[in-house]
Amino acid sequence: MTMPELKHIRAAYRVSVKGLIYEDGKLLFVRERSDTWDLPGGGLEHGEGIAEALRRECREELGAEIEITNAAPIIIPTWSKKFDIPVLIIAYQVRLVSPPTTTPDVSELRYIGADELGQVKLDSTLSAVIDQFYI
C-alpha cells in the first residue's frame, strides 16, 4: 500500500472499559434509557487511565465503588453500530465495594445468566462477543 492510499484508511476507534461483576454465575448488566442492556462501563476520556475510567464509569452508572480483582483484562475487538466505528473492549473482573443502585444514567440493574441472554436485547457492541465474558 502506498502512502497516498493510507490517507483513506479510517483509523479512528473507540476504547471502552467494562466491569465484569459476577453473582452466582450471572453478570451484572445496566439498562440506560433505551431498551438495550450493557455491561457497566464506557469510553475513556482523553488522558484518562483505564482503571481510572472504569472506576469513574461504575460510580456514574452504579453509584458504587469497585475494586479490580483480576489484573489481566479480557480484550476484545468488536464494532459499534451506534457510532459506526470499531471498538476495543477492555473488561476487568471487579468486585463491588458498595451496593449498586440506579442512577440518573441507568434506569435498571439486573444480573443476567448466559441462559437468559436470548430474552434480553444487548448493546450492539456486546451481542457478538458476550459469551467470552461468562466464566
Secondary structure, 3 states (H helix, E strand, C coil): CCHHHHCCCCCCCEEEEEEECEECCEEEEEECCCCCEECCEEECCCCCCHHHHHHHHHHHHHCCCEEECCCCCEEEEEEECCCCEEEEEEEEEEEECCCCCCECCECEEEEECHHHHHHCCECHHHHCCHHHHCC
